[in-house]
Amino acid sequence: MSIDDPTTEQLLAQGAHPQVGEFRLDLPAGTWWWSPETYRLHGFAPGEVVPTTALVHAHEHPDDRDRVRRALERARTTGAPFSSVHRVVDARGAERVLVMAGTGRRDSATGAVVAVVGCFVDVTRAVAEHAHERARRDIAAAAATRGTIEQAKGVLAVAYGVHPEEAFARLTQASNDRNVPLRELARLVVAEAMSGPDCVERVDALLRHRGERRGRAPVSPSPSPGGSRAAPDVGPTSA
């Protein structure tokens, strides 16, 4: 899971009635207090174990553990508010995604940070829903892109009388020559193909636009239905 995607605020806003557990870390003594819900979020019955820093880190996903340690260390040092999204594997082997948010508490006499207090919020469902929605959007975008490119391949195959693979090669070459993204060029090809009776000439002009300026031979359109290919326009000749 990428912690940068989505943000803590998005997860908290998306979650419906998430489980929330509280904690307190007493820094001088190094002891933790957990609310009953925090025990449950880690797969324990309330009071089943004595929470410790080692226990907290032991249940964190190995890929997320260092980030949580850094967040806690900053809170210990500065007392500043913090938040972290990380995965835990609870005592029953189930993986959850938690937001850990807290802040330091200072001694009123010395000003030293003496405790870190905060909460754990279960955002597992929100993360799953976010991942599902992102996958749905990616699949839809990929399908739309493929649809446009496949249509353009069909247009070029008919226009030039070539195999679809050759049509795709020509489309790719034109994309490179014109420095136009393949999807955008495909969209333009399909649009030109629907523009009127001279669509073949329009498509041909679109594809050879950059190639002619580089001295590349223009691509000839397909033969006419009668079997003959139109003669190239070489301009007027002298008598």
C-alpha positions as CSV (number, residue, x, y, z in Angstrom):
1,M,0.0,0.0,0.0
2,S,1.2,3.4,-0.9
3,I,0.9,5.7,2.1
4,D,0.9,8.7,-0.1
5,D,-2.3,7.5,-1.8
6,P,-4.8,8.4,-0.4
7,T,-4.2,11.1,2.3
8,T,-5.1,10.7,5.9
9,E,-7.8,13.3,5.6
10,Q,-9.4,11.5,2.6
11,L,-9.4,8.2,4.5
12,L,-11.0,9.7,7.6
13,A,-13.6,11.5,5.6
14,Q,-14.4,8.4,3.6
15,G,-14.8,6.0,6.5
16,A,-18.3,5.4,7.8
17,H,-18.4,4.9,11.6
18,P,-14.8,3.6,11.9
19,Q,-13.5,1.9,15.0
20,V,-11.5,4.3,17.1
21,G,-9.2,3.4,20.0
22,E,-7.3,5.7,22.3
23,F,-3.7,5.4,23.6
24,R,-1.3,7.1,26.0
25,L,2.4,6.6,26.1
26,D,4.1,7.8,29.3
27,L,7.6,8.7,28.3
28,P,9.5,8.7,31.6
29,A,8.1,5.3,32.5
30,G,7.9,4.0,28.9
31,T,4.5,2.5,29.6
32,W,1.4,2.4,27.4
33,W,-2.3,2.7,28.2
34,W,-4.8,1.3,25.7
35,S,-8.6,1.7,25.6
36,P,-10.6,-1.4,25.1
37,E,-11.1,-0.6,21.4
38,T,-7.3,-0.3,20.8
39,Y,-6.9,-3.8,22.2
40,R,-9.5,-5.1,19.7
41,L,-7.9,-3.2,16.8
42,H,-4.7,-5.2,17.5
43,G,-6.6,-8.5,17.8
44,F,-6.7,-8.8,21.6
45,A,-9.4,-8.9,24.3
46,P,-9.2,-5.9,26.6
47,G,-6.5,-6.5,29.2
48,E,-5.3,-9.7,27.5
49,V,-1.7,-8.3,27.1
50,V,0.4,-5.5,28.5
51,P,0.9,-3.0,25.7
52,T,4.5,-2.0,25.1
53,T,6.4,-0.1,22.5
54,A,7.9,-3.4,21.3
55,L,4.4,-4.9,21.0
56,V,3.1,-1.9,19.0
57,H,6.0,-2.2,16.5
58,A,5.7,-6.0,16.3
59,H,2.2,-5.8,14.9
60,E,3.1,-3.1,12.3
61,H,3.7,-4.2,8.8
62,P,7.5,-4.4,8.2
63,D,7.3,-2.0,5.3
64,D,5.5,0.6,7.5
65,R,7.4,0.1,10.8
66,D,10.2,2.6,10.3
67,R,7.8,5.4,9.3
68,V,5.7,4.9,12.5
69,R,8.9,4.8,14.6
70,R,10.0,8.1,13.1
71,A,6.5,9.7,13.7
72,L,6.6,8.6,17.4
73,E,10.2,9.8,17.8
74,R,9.3,13.3,16.4
75,A,6.4,13.4,18.9
76,R,8.7,12.4,21.7
77,T,11.2,15.1,20.7
78,T,9.1,18.0,19.7
79,G,5.6,17.3,21.1
80,A,4.1,18.3,17.8
81,P,0.9,16.8,16.5
82,F,1.5,13.9,14.0
83,S,-0.4,11.3,12.0
84,S,0.6,8.2,10.2
85,V,-1.3,5.7,8.0
86,H,0.1,2.2,8.4
87,R,-0.8,-1.5,8.2
88,V,-0.9,-3.8,11.2
89,V,-1.3,-7.6,11.4
90,D,-3.4,-8.3,14.4
91,A,-3.0,-11.2,16.9
92,R,-5.4,-13.3,14.8
93,G,-3.4,-12.7,11.6
94,A,-5.8,-10.2,10.0
95,E,-4.4,-7.2,8.3
96,R,-5.8,-3.8,9.0
97,V,-5.0,-0.3,7.9
98,L,-4.9,2.2,10.8
99,V,-4.5,5.9,11.1
100,M,-2.4,6.7,14.2
101,A,-2.8,10.4,15.2
102,G,-1.5,12.0,18.4
103,T,0.4,14.8,20.0
104,G,2.8,15.4,22.8
105,R,1.9,16.5,26.3
106,R,4.3,18.7,28.2
107,D,5.0,19.0,31.9
108,S,3.5,22.3,33.1
109,A,6.5,23.0,35.3
110,T,9.5,22.0,33.1
111,G,8.0,22.2,29.6
112,A,9.5,18.8,28.8
113,V,7.4,16.4,26.7
114,V,6.3,13.7,29.1
115,A,3.6,11.8,27.2
116,V,2.2,11.1,23.8
117,V,-1.6,10.8,23.6
118,G,-3.7,10.0,20.6
119,C,-5.9,7.4,18.9
120,F,-6.0,4.6,16.3
121,V,-8.7,4.8,13.7
122,D,-9.5,1.7,11.6
123,V,-9.7,2.8,7.9
124,T,-9.3,-0.6,6.4
125,R,-12.7,-0.4,4.6
126,A,-12.1,3.1,3.4
127,V,-8.7,2.0,1.9
128,A,-10.3,-1.0,0.2
129,E,-13.1,1.2,-1.3
130,H,-10.5,3.7,-2.5
131,A,-8.4,1.0,-4.1
132,H,-11.6,-0.5,-5.8
133,E,-12.6,2.9,-7.2
134,R,-9.2,3.7,-8.4
135,A,-9.0,0.3,-10.2
136,R,-12.4,0.9,-11.7
137,R,-11.3,4.3,-13.1
138,D,-8.0,2.9,-14.4
139,I,-9.8,0.0,-16.2
140,A,-12.3,2.4,-17.7
141,A,-9.6,4.7,-18.9
142,A,-7.6,1.8,-20.3
143,A,-10.7,0.5,-22.1
144,A,-11.5,3.9,-23.5
145,T,-7.9,4.4,-24.7
146,R,-7.8,0.9,-26.3
147,G,-11.2,1.6,-28.0
148,T,-10.0,4.7,-29.6
149,I,-6.7,3.2,-30.8
150,E,-8.5,0.1,-32.1
151,Q,-10.9,2.3,-34.1
152,A,-8.0,4.3,-35.6
153,K,-6.2,1.0,-36.5
154,G,-9.4,0.0,-38.4
155,V,-9.6,3.3,-40.2
156,L,-6.0,3.1,-41.4
157,A,-6.3,-0.6,-42.4
158,V,-9.2,0.3,-44.6
159,A,-7.7,3.6,-45.9
160,Y,-4.4,2.1,-46.9
161,G,-5.4,-1.5,-47.6
162,V,-3.0,-3.0,-45.0
163,H,-3.1,-5.4,-42.1
164,P,-4.2,-4.0,-38.7
165,E,-0.6,-4.5,-37.4
166,E,0.8,-2.5,-40.2
167,A,-1.8,0.1,-39.6
168,F,-0.8,0.3,-35.9
169,A,2.9,0.6,-36.9
170,R,2.0,3.6,-39.2
171,L,0.0,5.2,-36.4
172,T,2.8,4.8,-34.0
173,Q,5.4,6.2,-36.4
174,A,3.2,9.2,-37.1
175,S,2.8,9.7,-33.3
176,N,6.5,9.8,-33.0
177,D,7.1,12.0,-36.0
178,R,4.5,14.6,-34.9
179,N,5.3,14.3,-31.2
180,V,1.7,13.7,-30.5
181,P,0.5,11.2,-27.9
182,L,-0.7,8.0,-29.5
183,R,-4.2,8.3,-27.9
184,E,-4.6,11.8,-29.1
185,L,-3.5,11.1,-32.6
186,A,-5.9,8.1,-32.7
187,R,-8.7,10.4,-31.6
188,L,-7.9,12.8,-34.5
189,V,-7.7,10.0,-37.0
190,V,-11.2,8.7,-36.0
191,A,-12.6,12.2,-36.1
192,E,-11.2,12.8,-39.6
193,A,-12.6,9.5,-40.7
194,M,-16.1,10.7,-39.8
195,S,-15.6,14.2,-41.3
196,G,-17.0,13.6,-44.8
197,P,-16.5,12.0,-48.2
198,D,-12.9,13.0,-48.5
199,C,-12.0,11.4,-45.2
200,V,-9.2,9.2,-46.7
201,E,-7.3,12.3,-48.0
202,R,-7.8,14.0,-44.6
203,V,-6.5,11.0,-42.7
204,D,-3.5,10.7,-45.1
205,A,-2.7,14.4,-44.7
206,L,-2.9,14.1,-40.9
207,L,-0.5,11.2,-40.8
208,R,2.1,12.6,-43.2
209,H,2.0,16.1,-41.8
210,R,5.4,15.9,-40.1
211,G,6.9,13.2,-42.3
212,E,6.9,15.4,-45.4
213,R,8.8,18.1,-43.6
214,R,11.5,15.6,-42.7
215,G,11.7,14.4,-46.3
216,R,9.8,11.1,-45.6
217,A,7.8,9.6,-48.4
218,P,4.1,10.2,-47.9
219,V,1.9,7.2,-47.3
220,S,-0.3,6.5,-50.3
221,P,-4.0,5.8,-49.8
222,S,-5.6,2.5,-50.7
223,P,-6.5,1.7,-54.3
224,S,-9.9,2.9,-55.5
225,P,-12.7,0.3,-55.8
226,G,-11.9,-0.1,-59.5
227,G,-8.4,-1.4,-58.6
228,S,-6.4,1.6,-59.9
229,R,-4.4,3.9,-57.7
230,A,-4.9,7.6,-58.2
231,A,-2.0,9.3,-59.9
232,P,0.0,11.7,-57.7
233,D,-0.6,15.4,-58.2
234,V,2.7,16.6,-59.7
235,G,1.5,20.0,-60.6
236,P,1.1,21.6,-64.1
237,T,3.5,20.5,-66.9
238,S,5.0,22.6,-69.6
239,A,3.7,22.2,-73.2
